[in-house]
Structures are given as structure tokens and as C-alpha cells.
């Protein structure tokens, strides 16, 4: 685990223009923190029955999933009273 360099989880390709602008329908990506990726990769490993030798696959899948989560907006709350 921990090898987060090259590769693309699940064969997904990023669709960007020459200037780096997103041209696809995917939400904007954000860079998740390593400890969040590590936790999600661990959850995937558990879900898949704790297989040996798939740590890089789990890391990349976790990173891919977390990059596509909505970016939280500062100060936003669903507990608003009105």
C-alpha cells in the first residue's frame, strides 16, 4: 500500500482539454488526503475478503472514489433552523 503514483483505477480516463479544463460530465476532482485514501482502501480490502497482493488496486480505487465525492462547502450545514 502507499504506491499512489501512476496508473488509473478501473481504466477510467480523465477528460481534459489543452488548458486543463474539464470537458466531460464528471464533477470536478479534488485531491483527497492520504489518511482518507488509506481508510477507504482498508474498507475495500475488508469488503473483498482481505485478499493478498491487491493493495495498489485498492489504493487506486479508493483514491478514484474519493476524488469524485462532492467537495464540502465551508459553513454549509444541513442542520439549519429557520
C-alpha positions in Angstrom: 0.0 0.0 0.0 1.1 3.6 -0.4 2.0 3.5 -4.0 -0.1 6.3 -5.3 1.9 7.3 -8.3 1.0 6.3 -11.9 -2.0 4.3 -13.1 -5.7 4.7 -13.3 -8.1 2.7 -11.2 -10.6 0.7 -13.3 -9.3 2.0 -16.6 -11.1 5.4 -16.2 -9.5 8.2 -18.1 -9.7 11.9 -17.3 -11.2 14.0 -19.9 -9.4 17.4 -20.0 -8.7 19.9 -22.7 -5.4 21.5 -23.6 -5.7 24.1 -20.9 -6.7 21.5 -18.3 -10.3 22.5 -18.4 -12.7 19.6 -17.8 -14.8 18.7 -20.8 -16.6 15.7 -19.5 -19.7 15.4 -17.3 -17.8 14.3 -14.3 -17.7 16.5 -11.2 -14.5 18.5 -10.5 -11.8 16.4 -8.9 -10.2 17.2 -5.6 -7.1 15.6 -4.1 -8.1 13.5 -1.1 -5.7 13.3 1.9 -3.6 10.1 2.2 -5.3 9.1 5.5 -8.7 9.2 3.8 -7.4 7.1 0.9 -5.8 4.7 3.4 -9.1 4.3 5.3 -11.2 3.7 2.2 -8.6 1.3 0.8 -8.8 -0.7 4.0 -12.6 -0.8 3.8 -12.4 -2.1 0.3 -9.8 -4.7 1.4 -12.2 -5.9 4.1 -15.2 -5.9 1.8 -13.3 -8.1 -0.7 -12.3 -10.7 2.0 -8.8 -9.4 2.8 -7.1 -10.7 -0.4 -3.2 -10.6 -0.6 -1.4 -8.6 -3.2 -4.1 -6.2 -4.2 -3.0 -3.2 -2.1 -2.2 -1.0 -5.1 -5.5 -1.8 -6.8 -7.4 -1.0 -3.5 -5.4 2.3 -3.1 -6.1 3.5 -6.6 -9.8 2.5 -6.4 -10.1 4.4 -3.0 -8.4 7.4 -4.4 -10.6 7.4 -7.5 -13.8 7.1 -5.4 -12.8 9.9 -3.0 -11.8 12.2 -5.8 -15.3 12.1 -7.1 -17.0 12.8 -3.9 -18.6 16.3 -3.7 -16.3 18.9 -2.3 -17.7 20.1 1.1 -18.5 23.8 1.2 -17.2 25.7 4.2 -20.0 26.8 6.6 -22.7 24.6 4.9 -24.8 22.7 7.2 -28.0 20.6 6.9 -28.9 21.4 10.5 -30.1 24.9 9.7 -33.0 26.1 11.8 -35.3 28.6 10.2 
